[in-house]
């Protein structure tokens, strides 16, 4: 018999009901590790779909207006939905064994402190 219980997001084991939140959402607790959580698949699926459309727009050749037409929304709505996607910073790949012939240093004093930039001939380090 299948149950409609989520598995633990940390250890993927069985869970049991553990009361409700102040909003009335069911709280779940893992029977093995004790992790307590609520289901939030709606937000996750919405953000995943938004990120998929954002990547398609950035890496593709379709204009934003054409993607907006396929989503049945305006271009302004898509811009608003894509706002958080611009703030995701990919983890840089750092080559710790690379040796540079020359390193150029530049410092700029700002109100909050000093900004130090190191660069080689080809890119910012």
C-alpha positions as a LaTeX table, in Angstrom:
\begin{tabular}{lrrr}
\hline
Residue & $x$ (\AA) & $y$ (\AA) & $z$ (\AA) \\
\hline
Unk1 & 0.00 & 0.00 & 0.00 \\
Unk2 & 1.47 & 3.35 & $-1.03$ \\
Unk3 & 1.22 & 6.37 & 1.19 \\
Unk4 & 1.35 & 10.02 & 0.32 \\
Unk5 & 4.25 & 10.72 & 2.65 \\
Unk6 & 7.31 & 12.63 & 1.53 \\
Unk7 & 10.74 & 11.13 & 2.05 \\
Unk8 & 13.30 & 12.98 & 4.15 \\
Unk9 & 15.22 & 15.56 & 2.05 \\
Unk10 & 18.42 & 14.81 & 4.00 \\
Unk11 & 18.56 & 11.01 & 4.26 \\
Unk12 & 15.63 & 9.85 & 2.03 \\
Unk13 & 14.07 & 7.72 & 4.79 \\
Unk14 & 10.44 & 7.41 & 5.91 \\
Unk15 & 8.70 & 10.30 & 7.64 \\
Unk16 & 5.72 & 10.72 & 9.95 \\
Unk17 & 3.33 & 13.60 & 10.58 \\
Unk18 & 4.52 & 15.93 & 13.32 \\
Unk19 & 1.74 & 18.46 & 13.84 \\
Unk20 & 1.18 & 21.65 & 11.88 \\
Unk21 & 2.71 & 25.08 & 11.49 \\
Unk22 & 0.95 & 28.30 & 12.51 \\
Unk23 & $-0.39$ & 28.52 & 8.93 \\
Unk24 & $-1.87$ & 25.03 & 9.16 \\
Unk25 & 0.68 & 23.32 & 6.89 \\
Unk26 & 1.51 & 19.75 & 7.87 \\
Unk27 & 4.93 & 19.35 & 9.46 \\
Unk28 & 6.85 & 16.12 & 8.76 \\
Unk29 & 9.62 & 14.49 & 10.83 \\
Unk30 & 12.11 & 11.87 & 9.65 \\
Unk31 & 11.91 & 8.66 & 11.65 \\
Unk32 & 15.66 & 8.06 & 11.34 \\
Unk33 & 17.53 & 11.39 & 11.53 \\
Unk34 & 14.79 & 13.50 & 13.20 \\
Unk35 & 14.85 & 16.29 & 10.57 \\
Unk36 & 11.64 & 18.35 & 10.64 \\
Unk37 & 10.32 & 19.99 & 7.46 \\
Unk38 & 7.23 & 21.02 & 5.51 \\
Unk39 & 6.48 & 20.28 & 1.90 \\
Unk40 & 7.29 & 23.13 & $-0.44$ \\
Unk41 & 7.17 & 21.58 & $-3.89$ \\
Unk42 & 5.09 & 24.42 & $-5.34$ \\
Unk43 & 7.84 & 27.01 & $-4.94$ \\
Unk44 & 10.56 & 24.61 & $-6.05$ \\
Unk45 & 8.74 & 23.60 & $-9.23$ \\
Unk46 & 7.89 & 27.23 & $-10.03$ \\
Unk47 & 11.51 & 28.33 & $-9.61$ \\
Unk48 & 12.79 & 25.38 & $-11.63$ \\
Unk49 & 10.45 & 26.23 & $-14.50$ \\
Unk50 & 11.45 & 29.90 & $-14.34$ \\
Unk51 & 15.14 & 28.98 & $-14.41$ \\
Unk52 & 14.57 & 26.68 & $-17.41$ \\
Unk53 & 12.93 & 29.49 & $-19.38$ \\
Unk54 & 15.64 & 31.93 & $-18.27$ \\
Unk55 & 18.44 & 29.64 & $-19.49$ \\
Unk56 & 16.58 & 29.06 & $-22.75$ \\
Unk57 & 16.30 & 32.82 & $-23.27$ \\
Unk58 & 19.93 & 33.61 & $-22.34$ \\
Unk59 & 21.55 & 30.82 & $-24.34$ \\
Unk60 & 19.10 & 30.79 & $-27.24$ \\
Unk61 & 18.26 & 33.10 & $-30.09$ \\
Unk62 & 14.62 & 33.80 & $-29.25$ \\
Unk63 & 13.79 & 37.32 & $-28.07$ \\
Unk64 & 12.12 & 37.81 & $-24.72$ \\
Unk65 & 8.86 & 38.85 & $-26.37$ \\
Unk66 & 8.62 & 35.55 & $-28.26$ \\
Unk67 & 9.19 & 33.52 & $-25.09$ \\
Unk68 & 6.58 & 35.67 & $-23.34$ \\
Unk69 & 4.04 & 34.82 & $-26.05$ \\
Unk70 & 4.65 & 31.08 & $-25.57$ \\
Unk71 & 4.09 & 31.53 & $-21.80$ \\
Unk72 & 0.96 & 33.67 & $-22.34$ \\
Unk73 & 2.38 & 36.56 & $-20.31$ \\
Unk74 & 3.85 & 39.95 & $-21.16$ \\
Unk75 & 7.57 & 40.60 & $-21.59$ \\
Unk76 & 7.50 & 42.83 & $-18.50$ \\
Unk77 & 6.12 & 39.92 & $-16.44$ \\
Unk78 & 8.94 & 37.67 & $-17.62$ \\
Unk79 & 11.50 & 40.33 & $-16.75$ \\
Unk80 & 10.04 & 40.47 & $-13.25$ \\
Unk81 & 10.09 & 36.66 & $-12.95$ \\
Unk82 & 13.69 & 36.49 & $-14.22$ \\
Unk83 & 14.94 & 39.13 & $-11.74$ \\
Unk84 & 16.18 & 36.60 & $-9.16$ \\
Unk85 & 17.93 & 34.52 & $-11.85$ \\
Unk86 & 20.46 & 37.30 & $-12.48$ \\
Unk87 & 21.69 & 37.10 & $-8.87$ \\
Unk88 & 22.83 & 33.46 & $-9.06$ \\
Unk89 & 26.62 & 33.38 & $-9.06$ \\
Unk90 & 28.20 & 30.24 & $-10.51$ \\
Unk91 & 31.06 & 28.80 & $-8.53$ \\
Unk92 & 34.30 & 29.74 & $-10.26$ \\
Unk93 & 36.82 & 27.10 & $-11.18$ \\
Unk94 & 40.06 & 28.10 & $-9.51$ \\
Unk95 & 43.28 & 26.71 & $-10.90$ \\
Unk96 & 45.49 & 26.64 & $-7.81$ \\
Unk97 & 48.51 & 25.32 & $-9.72$ \\
Unk98 & 48.61 & 28.03 & $-12.38$ \\
Unk99 & 51.65 & 30.29 & $-12.42$ \\
Unk100 & 51.38 & 33.77 & $-13.90$ \\
Unk101 & 54.30 & 35.64 & $-15.50$ \\
Unk102 & 52.84 & 38.99 & $-14.51$ \\
Unk103 & 50.08 & 40.08 & $-12.16$ \\
Unk104 & 48.68 & 43.58 & $-12.32$ \\
Unk105 & 47.22 & 45.02 & $-9.12$ \\
Unk106 & 44.81 & 47.92 & $-8.99$ \\
Unk107 & 43.26 & 49.44 & $-5.88$ \\
Unk108 & 40.28 & 51.73 & $-5.68$ \\
Unk109 & 39.27 & 53.42 & $-2.45$ \\
Unk110 & 35.54 & 53.49 & $-1.83$ \\
Unk111 & 33.46 & 54.86 & 1.01 \\
Unk112 & 33.18 & 51.42 & 2.60 \\
Unk113 & 36.81 & 50.36 & 2.11 \\
Unk114 & 39.40 & 49.43 & $-0.47$ \\
Unk115 & 38.69 & 47.31 & $-3.56$ \\
Unk116 & 41.74 & 45.36 & $-4.73$ \\
Unk117 & 41.70 & 43.82 & $-8.22$ \\
Unk118 & 44.34 & 41.36 & $-9.44$ \\
Unk119 & 44.55 & 40.58 & $-13.16$ \\
Unk120 & 46.80 & 38.85 & $-15.64$ \\
Unk121 & 47.26 & 39.91 & $-19.26$ \\
Unk122 & 44.16 & 37.94 & $-20.31$ \\
Unk123 & 41.66 & 37.94 & $-17.44$ \\
Unk124 & 40.84 & 39.02 & $-13.90$ \\
Unk125 & 42.22 & 36.65 & $-11.28$ \\
\hline
\end{tabular}
